[in-house]
Amino acid sequence: MGIDVIVQTEAGEELMSLGDPADLLPNLLSRLDVSSTACVRLINPYDDVVFNQAQAVVLVSELEGLRVQSSGATAEFLEGAIVLARHVASDVHLCIMFQGD
């Protein structure tokens, strides 16, 4: 089961999304030690995790670190997630959700 990434308004309106049908993010998170991260360590395939604007700033940095350690489709997926997180980091009225099962 993949972890989809969704940008929402404060009211819960979905603005943008990035699907993960190939389970790229869960596979990556199961291979890497993310225990020292503030945001990424909270993402898992079984729950929904929502980050606000301030948290998205940290999330961008952490996702960039994961992207450096990745290649191929996983790196492309992370780049898409970074784009969405940057969008949220620039607008106080948005949040980014990592939607598990």
trRosetta pair geometry for C-beta under 8 A, 3 or more apart (Angstrom, degrees):
i j d omega theta_ij theta_ji phi_ij phi_ji
1 23 6.6 84 67 -99 19 102
1 26 6.8 78 79 -26 62 158
1 45 5.2 123 85 -179 101 119
1 100 7.1 71 124 -171 122 71
1 101 4.8 16 154 -74 161 105
2 19 6.8 69 105 171 148 68
2 20 3.0 -177 178 103 123 90
2 21 5.6 -87 -13 -78 149 14
2 22 6.7 65 -84 50 126 35
2 23 4.8 -124 -80 -83 72 46
2 24 6.9 28 -129 23 105 67
2 25 6.6 87 -163 35 74 97
2 26 6.6 -141 -124 -1 36 110
2 45 7.5 -142 162 -128 8 103
3 20 5.3 7 55 46 47 154
3 25 4.4 -82 47 80 113 135
3 26 5.8 136 -18 -47 104 85
3 43 6.4 82 -179 176 161 108
3 44 7.8 179 -92 120 135 16
3 45 5.6 -111 -63 -103 99 64
3 98 5.2 10 169 179 115 95
3 99 6.6 156 -165 70 61 45
3 100 5.5 -22 -111 -89 89 64
4 17 6.1 4 173 -174 112 108
4 18 6.7 168 -162 84 66 53
4 19 5.2 -24 -114 -118 102 51
4 20 5.6 -152 -78 14 49 90
4 98 7.5 160 81 -157 42 46
4 99 4.5 -18 63 58 93 107
5 17 6.6 157 86 -157 55 58
5 18 4.3 0 56 53 104 104
5 20 7.4 81 -11 -33 83 110
5 80 7.4 151 57 117 139 96
5 81 4.9 177 -64 -115 171 89
5 84 5.5 143 137 65 122 159
5 96 6.6 -5 -172 -176 91 102
5 97 7.4 161 -155 84 44 50
5 98 5.8 -16 -101 -103 70 66
5 99 7.6 -168 -78 14 21 82
6 14 5.6 -56 -169 -130 115 102
6 16 7.4 165 -154 89 47 52
6 17 4.6 -8 -106 -107 74 94
6 18 7.8 -151 -67 27 43 63
6 96 7.1 156 81 -158 45 54
6 97 4.6 -16 62 61 97 98
6 99 5.8 35 0 -19 119 121
7 14 7.4 103 75 -159 53 58
7 15 4.8 -57 101 63 100 102
7 16 4.3 22 36 51 118 92
7 17 7.2 -144 20 -70 70 50
7 84 5.1 -148 -49 -163 113 101
7 87 5.9 -16 -116 91 155 128
7 88 5.8 -152 -128 -63 102 101
7 94 5.9 -4 -174 -175 96 122
7 95 7.6 163 -153 84 53 38
7 96 5.5 -26 -98 -101 66 74
7 97 7.9 -180 -81 19 20 74
8 12 5.6 -17 -177 -143 132 32
8 13 6.3 145 -158 68 76 39
8 14 5.6 -41 -98 -95 82 48
8 15 6.6 166 -106 4 25 88
8 50 8.0 -46 42 -133 126 115
8 94 6.8 149 80 -157 40 70
8 95 5.5 -20 64 63 91 85
8 96 7.7 161 19 -95 75 25
8 97 6.1 26 -1 -6 120 114
9 12 6.8 -41 69 27 75 20
9 13 4.4 12 27 48 116 95
9 15 6.5 101 -39 -40 82 113
9 93 6.2 -5 -152 144 77 95
9 94 6.3 -54 -106 -104 42 65
10 93 5.3 -73 -24 -166 109 75
10 94 7.6 -94 -41 -82 66 24
10 95 7.3 97 -90 -10 50 105
14 17 6.2 -3 -176 -47 119 113
15 94 7.2 -54 20 -127 145 117
16 84 5.8 -161 103 -116 125 103
16 87 7.0 45 33 73 148 164
18 77 7.1 135 160 -157 125 74
18 80 4.6 145 -125 135 145 124
18 81 6.0 -135 69 -75 156 66
18 84 6.1 -124 -11 -30 122 143
20 23 6.5 90 147 -88 99 20
20 24 5.5 -121 -153 36 100 89
20 25 5.3 -46 -137 9 157 107
20 26 7.7 129 139 -4 138 87
20 77 6.5 72 -110 -152 92 137
22 73 6.6 -21 85 141 157 145
23 26 5.0 -52 -169 49 86 111
23 27 5.4 90 130 -27 92 103
23 45 7.9 9 -139 -109 92 136
24 27 6.0 -66 -151 39 24 110
24 28 6.3 22 157 -18 64 110
24 73 6.0 -127 -102 122 134 99
24 74 4.8 179 -168 -104 110 71
24 77 4.5 131 98 9 154 166
25 28 5.7 -54 -144 36 32 111
25 29 6.2 27 160 -16 67 108
25 43 7.1 -71 163 144 124 133
25 45 8.0 155 96 -80 94 87
25 74 8.0 148 -72 -141 44 86
25 77 6.6 -132 -53 135 85 138
25 81 7.7 96 -88 -58 127 152
25 98 7.7 -142 149 -155 160 118
26 29 5.8 -58 -142 41 30 108
26 30 6.2 30 159 -21 65 108
26 44 7.8 63 -114 -165 89 46
26 45 4.3 25 -100 -64 128 124
27 30 5.9 -58 -148 34 28 110
27 31 6.7 19 156 -15 62 111
27 74 7.5 -105 82 -97 110 124
28 31 6.0 -69 -154 37 31 106
28 32 6.2 -3 164 3 70 115
28 66 6.6 76 159 -174 135 121
28 70 6.4 -16 -122 -96 130 125
28 74 5.5 136 -71 -154 124 130
28 78 7.8 128 -112 -63 177 116
29 32 6.5 -68 -131 48 29 93
29 34 6.2 -42 -142 -2 81 141
29 40 7.4 -163 -111 167 106 97
29 43 6.5 -134 -95 95 152 101
29 44 7.3 -156 127 -106 155 54
32 66 6.9 177 56 -124 172 93
32 69 6.6 94 -102 116 137 152
33 36 7.4 47 132 3 95 93
34 37 4.8 -33 -179 16 84 124
34 40 4.8 -104 -170 111 134 111
34 41 4.7 -177 121 -83 97 73
34 62 7.9 73 -152 -175 106 119
34 66 7.8 2 -99 -84 115 115
35 41 5.8 86 -114 -114 30 135
36 41 7.8 154 44 -53 23 132
37 40 4.1 -9 121 45 157 100
37 41 4.8 162 69 -25 91 93
37 62 4.8 85 -145 -136 123 134
37 65 8.0 -170 -95 66 117 139
38 41 7.3 -149 122 23 3 106
38 55 7.9 -141 121 -145 113 85
38 58 5.3 -39 68 158 130 144
38 62 7.1 -140 42 -58 76 141
39 42 6.0 -66 -169 27 40 112
39 43 7.5 39 145 -27 70 100
39 51 6.0 28 -144 -99 127 140
39 55 5.8 130 -96 178 125 98
39 58 5.4 142 -20 105 124 107
39 59 4.4 -81 102 -87 164 81
39 62 5.6 -175 54 28 101 154
40 43 5.7 -46 -161 16 47 115
40 59 7.2 135 -56 -134 74 71
40 62 4.6 -154 -25 148 118 136
40 63 7.0 160 -82 -68 118 63
40 66 6.8 160 -127 -44 156 133
42 49 5.0 141 128 -139 104 148
43 49 5.4 -122 -96 39 59 147
43 98 4.6 -26 -127 107 106 164
43 100 8.0 157 -173 -57 65 107
44 47 5.6 46 67 30 99 94
44 49 7.5 98 23 -30 68 125
44 100 5.9 0 100 -80 60 149
45 100 4.7 133 174 -141 28 108
45 101 6.0 43 152 -17 78 98
46 100 4.9 -10 45 145 10 147
46 101 5.4 -24 -122 39 46 106
47 100 5.0 48 45 34 27 137
48 97 5.8 -5 -173 -172 100 112
48 98 7.0 165 -154 83 50 52
48 99 5.1 -2 -112 -118 93 61
48 100 6.1 -137 -63 27 46 79
49 97 6.9 156 79 -153 42 61
49 98 4.8 -3 56 52 95 101
49 100 7.7 57 -7 -15 85 104
50 95 5.2 23 -176 157 103 131
50 96 7.2 158 -152 81 57 40
50 97 4.7 -23 -97 -97 79 84
50 98 8.0 -161 -73 21 36 64
51 55 3.8 -131 -163 103 97 124
51 56 5.2 136 124 -66 116 69
51 59 5.4 79 144 -43 171 145
51 85 7.7 7 81 -129 138 96
51 88 7.1 95 96 127 95 152
51 95 6.4 165 79 -165 42 83
51 96 5.1 -15 58 60 96 90
51 97 7.8 178 18 -81 66 37
51 98 8.0 41 -7 -9 103 96
52 55 5.2 89 50 18 65 104
52 56 6.8 -112 107 -15 32 94
52 88 7.8 -167 174 166 27 115
52 95 5.4 -43 -101 -108 50 96
53 56 5.6 -53 -147 27 28 116
53 57 7.3 37 154 -26 59 93
53 88 6.0 -150 -103 155 58 76
53 89 6.0 118 -162 -130 68 33
53 90 7.9 -134 -144 35 105 15
53 91 6.6 -140 -103 83 119 40
53 92 5.0 -60 -22 -112 161 46
53 94 6.7 94 -75 62 90 74
53 95 7.6 -86 -40 -90 60 58
54 57 6.1 -43 -165 16 36 113
54 58 7.7 26 145 -6 61 100
55 58 5.7 -56 -161 39 45 109
55 59 6.0 51 142 -26 73 108
56 59 5.0 -51 -140 38 38 120
56 60 6.4 50 157 -30 66 94
56 85 4.9 -178 -163 -168 93 78
56 86 7.7 178 155 -78 112 16
56 88 4.1 -156 -110 100 164 109
56 89 4.1 -146 110 -68 110 77
56 95 7.8 -163 -50 -142 121 46
56 96 5.6 106 -101 10 113 124
57 60 6.1 -45 -157 22 28 112
57 61 7.3 23 149 -11 57 104
57 89 4.7 119 -74 -137 64 118
58 61 5.9 -59 -161 36 37 111
58 62 6.4 30 149 -15 70 109
59 62 5.7 -60 -146 41 33 109
59 63 6.1 30 158 -18 69 108
59 85 4.9 -134 106 -149 113 137
59 89 7.8 -156 54 -64 97 111
59 96 7.0 -157 94 68 165 140
60 63 6.0 -59 -146 39 26 107
60 64 6.3 29 154 -22 63 107
60 82 5.9 87 -142 -148 74 79
60 85 4.7 179 -77 118 77 122
60 86 5.6 85 -109 -73 132 71
60 89 5.8 -31 -29 -37 133 151
61 64 5.7 -54 -150 33 29 113
61 65 6.7 32 151 -20 62 103
62 65 5.6 -52 -155 32 35 114
62 66 6.7 34 149 -16 65 102
63 66 5.5 -52 -150 36 38 112
63 67 6.3 45 150 -26 67 102
63 78 5.6 175 -179 -167 94 94
63 81 5.6 -141 -149 105 147 111
63 82 4.9 -173 110 -81 130 85
63 85 6.1 150 13 15 149 157
64 67 5.5 -48 -147 30 34 116
64 68 6.8 41 153 -24 62 99
64 82 6.2 85 -69 -115 74 134
65 68 5.9 -48 -156 26 33 114
65 69 7.1 20 150 -7 61 107
66 69 5.8 -67 -157 43 38 106
66 70 6.1 27 150 -19 71 118
66 78 5.7 -153 100 -130 105 144
67 70 5.6 -69 -144 40 33 110
67 75 5.5 90 -157 -142 77 76
67 78 4.2 -172 -87 115 90 138
67 79 6.3 96 -127 -63 137 68
67 82 6.7 -23 -43 -40 144 137
70 74 4.3 -118 -169 110 126 111
70 75 4.3 172 108 -70 100 76
70 78 5.9 122 51 0 152 144
71 74 6.7 46 61 55 35 101
71 75 5.2 -7 -130 -21 16 127
72 75 6.1 114 50 19 32 99
72 76 7.1 -62 140 -3 38 102
73 76 5.4 -55 -147 38 36 114
73 77 6.3 40 153 -23 68 103
74 77 5.7 -50 -148 34 32 112
74 78 6.4 31 153 -17 64 106
75 78 5.7 -54 -147 38 32 112
75 79 6.4 38 152 -24 64 102
76 79 5.6 -49 -150 30 32 114
76 80 6.8 33 151 -17 62 102
77 80 5.8 -56 -157 35 34 112
77 81 6.5 31 148 -17 67 106
78 81 5.4 -53 -146 38 37 112
78 82 6.2 43 152 -24 67 102
79 82 5.6 -50 -148 32 32 115
79 83 6.7 38 151 -22 62 100
80 83 5.7 -49 -152 29 34 114
80 84 6.7 30 152 -14 64 103
81 84 5.7 -54 -151 38 35 110
81 85 6.2 34 151 -18 68 108
82 85 5.6 -55 -143 40 31 111
82 86 6.2 35 156 -22 65 104
83 86 5.9 -53 -149 34 27 111
83 87 6.7 32 150 -23 61 104
84 87 5.6 -51 -154 30 34 115
84 88 6.7 30 151 -14 65 103
84 96 5.9 123 136 -124 103 123
85 88 5.7 -54 -150 38 36 109
85 89 6.2 40 150 -24 67 107
85 96 5.6 -28 -101 -47 64 173
86 89 5.4 -53 -144 36 33 116
86 90 6.5 27 157 -17 64 108
87 90 6.2 -67 -157 36 27 106
87 91 6.9 -14 159 12 63 114
87 94 6.9 -62 127 113 85 164
88 91 6.5 -85 -145 51 31 87
88 94 4.6 -133 -124 109 72 114
88 95 6.3 57 -145 -144 128 15
88 96 4.4 -102 -32 -37 162 105
91 94 4.5 54 90 6 112 115
